[in-house]
Amino acid sequence: MNPIIALLKENNVSEEKINELFQTLTQNPLAAMTTLSQLGLPQDKLQQLMAQVMQNPALLKEAVDELGLDFTKVEEAKERLQQ
């Protein structure tokens, strides 16, 4: 299991909320940050999650793939943000 998904599940984030978070990520990465902050993760766990993503951004792609979502949407959103 992807460590991002595992960390969310360990902190009692439902499968539905995990899917919602990653669906939001594929549509609007900035909005995903808001969704993430609303999950009620303890600050230390949120920092741990962010550190994992910063150290290994490929984890996001793996999580999106694991959930059966389209990672190309993340790339498209990222390109729009950079413009």
Rosetta blueprint (number, residue, H / E / L):
1 M L
2 N L
3 P H
4 I H
5 I H
6 A H
7 L H
8 L H
9 K H
10 E H
11 N L
12 N L
13 V L
14 S L
15 E H
16 E H
17 K H
18 I H
19 N H
20 E H
21 L H
22 F H
23 Q H
24 T H
25 L H
26 T H
27 Q H
28 N L
29 P H
30 L H
31 A H
32 A H
33 M H
34 T H
35 T H
36 L H
37 S H
38 Q L
39 L L
40 G L
41 L L
42 P L
43 Q H
44 D H
45 K H
46 L H
47 Q H
48 Q H
49 L H
50 M H
51 A H
52 Q H
53 V H
54 M H
55 Q H
56 N L
57 P L
58 A H
59 L H
60 L H
61 K H
62 E H
63 A H
64 V H
65 D H
66 E H
67 L L
68 G L
69 L L
70 D L
71 F H
72 T H
73 K H
74 V H
75 E H
76 E H
77 A H
78 K H
79 E H
80 R H
81 L H
82 Q H
83 Q L
